[in-house]
Amino acid sequence: MLTLKGGSRPPWVGLGAAVWVQIASGNTFTFPLYSHSLKSVLGFNQRQVTLLGVANDIGENVGLLPGIACNKFSPWVILLIGSLASFIGYGILWLAISETLQSLPYLLLWFALVIAANSSAWLTTAVLVTNMRNFPASRGTVAGILKGYGGLSAAVFTEIYSIVLHNSSSKFLLLLAIGIPVVCFSMMFLVRPCTPASGEDSTENCHFLFIQGSSVVLGVYLLATTIFGNVFPINGTVSYVLVAVMILLLMAPLAIPAKMTLFPRRASNSDSPELQCGSSDSLIQDKKDKTQPLLASSSTGNLGSFNDQDDSSEVAMLLALGEGAVKQKKRRPKRGEDFKFTEAIVKADFWLLCFVYFVGVGTGVTVLNNLAQIGIAQGEEDTTTLLGIFSFCNFVGRLGGGVVSEYFVRTKTIPRTVGMTCTQTIMVIVYLLFAFAVNGTLYIAVALLGVCYGVQISTMLPTVSELFGLKHFGVLSNFVALGNPLGATLFSALLAGYIYDNEAAKQHASGASCVGADCFKLTFFILAGVCAAGIILSVILTLRIKPVYQMLYSGGSFKLPQASSSH
């Protein structure tokens, strides 16, 4: 059994702390809350606002630097950089909208929003990479939970914006500038590497179910209070009570490490080792314990079951290789092993995944960036309700995408990309609903799109780790995530913004807000066509990687590829 030094913490502490960081990292979803003030206070037109939306998406998804840094620095350093980016970026935007400093150049505000939104990339990379390495046997579940809470963040911020700050954009930007660093400083030393979980602890699934259940309760609560706040006026006392309940629900994941501390479970000889965090020099006590770091270094080792005789021979071979007893011939990695960035970008599967993800999130973020204008064009006065619905359904898609894909890969060895194919098929239908603006379908379309958008995100992350390993997961996943800002640039700024402004100019000589289905009809037809192409490529990708999943998940558990022992 692993013996750890004093002061160690169970990995569930880091997961509970990561929930708060993920809520903070969802600041980029709040752009629709203050985008209208950019027009009214600063006098920007729709194209300028759309380009700021692109800056928001670029900052959020350009995470190559955080991806590289996560292999060189501790998680707290990554979180510190993200905090500083948030303080500087949102601080400049607050100075502009509050008119504390007037006549700030548009280009300065554009770069300020890029910096502010880039805080999300640093925060997300730090907690996601750390926790997926801490729980490699449940990477789909962990990705779904963390990205799910990230999706809920828009609803959390919306509740604070509408109930506490009374729809004040300047106060909200000040909250982002100061509040995000406060959250990160509070949690940065709790998010830390741990001994990788083997997935064999019988209580682990119960703990995950508890976190998933509490996140669903939080999501329903946020949706209900957002709608309630839009229907009935809420006074000061009630508003603070609602926010206090929200904070308590956010603290629910920390109940697991609290329970483990207050009521420790006595381990028997048959139990798996207690998985805890500690200093790196205390993790390896003897030669047998050297098998544990293999879990964190390779996707193929991460989910192997070292209790089986077949797997023990694999471990013995790897240990022999590491000690120089066997000379290993250098070879290129095979799918399921650890890839360097330069090795992954020459693979067809990598670029197919990049394009499929680009289609799913690139078209979805176009709707998100223009959600307020889409609602107004279809006669919806209060667009905060639309954002609340999108946020909740985005959360459902992220959480459900991780859980459902985890179930099917383990029981049927079905690649996770099947989920991307199915949801992009639904997205084609949704875009056609948006295009024709059928009465009574706006909320349904927004809800369906939120679910599909969330599934794309929670599916891509574990897929990257399974095909190309966890060692360079931060860089590879952030490179694939560039599909989001690229899609925002092509579909939102260059397409939707241009078509919207032209239609608004036809309706009003002054170029005021556009009203009617024609404002976005052509845009949605194009998005539907792009998604149709994405479906075809997604099917091709799924067929190509199905043998990989059959190799990795045969028997219901992740296994070392045979190639690992052949050299």
Salt bridges, closest charged atoms under 4 A:
ASP201 OD1 - ARG265 NH2 3.09
ASP271 OD2 - ARG265 NH1 3.48
ASP281 OD2 - LYS5 NZ 3.27
GLU323 OE1 - LYS287 NZ 3.91
GLU323 OE2 - LYS290 NZ 3.91
GLU337 OE2 - ARG331 NH2 3.11
ASP349 OD2 - ARG335 NH1 2.42
ASP349 OD1 - ARG544 NE 2.53
GLU406 OE2 - ARG410 NE 2.98
GLU406 OE1 - ARG416 NH2 2.92
GLU466 OE2 - ARG416 NH2 2.65
ASP501 OD2 - ARG47 NE 3.90
ASP518 OD1 - LYS521 NZ 3.89
